[in-house]
Amino acid sequence: MPLGQSLITHRASRIRKGFTLVELVVAFLILVIGVTAILELVSQSALNARYAKDKTTATVLAQQKLEELLSQSELTAGEVEGDFGDAYPQFRWRAQINEVGDSISEVGTNLLHITVVVEWTDRGQIRSVQVETLKASVPLLHPQEATNQQAASTFSDFSGMTGFPTQGGGGQ
């Protein structure tokens, strides 16, 4: 083999043997950026999961407190607050009870507007959820019970009346 061809072959094999320092630095930087991005995503995902858990817990606690207030026979307008004890030390609640203006209807049912807010601190920020409802001061009947009572009172009013012809459906 001629000397020139041997020198070319030797240089080509030397070039293909390894990576240059620049290639290694670039590959390392790409790897570091990729790993950093993945770690940031995992961290953000964990924070979002904790926030979702806290918000779900606060919503359930607010609904429970609202149900507790609705079960009381005598509610008065005003504001009350408290916490949930040792079970949920990071959560606090506040309830606002207001009479709805001009809400007295024909049957004397005035309404109360009840708002329950549950707050907690998340990463230095105060977060909250709010649930609200209306409560009538007199018990309301289930629609089926109301229909039955209305039908019974309607028929009892006509029990003494006679002499009216009945009109039938088809065939008469």
NORTA-V59532 format. One record per helix or strand. SS is the DSSP state (H for helix, E for strand). FROM is the first residue (numbers start at 0). TO is the last residue. If there is no record, write none. Layout:
ss: <SS & SS>
from: <FROM & FROM>
to: <TO & TO>
This chain:
ss: <H & H & E & H & E & E & E & H>
from: <2 & 20 & 77 & 84 & 87 & 110 & 124 & 142>
to: <14 & 69 & 83 & 86 & 98 & 121 & 135 & 156>
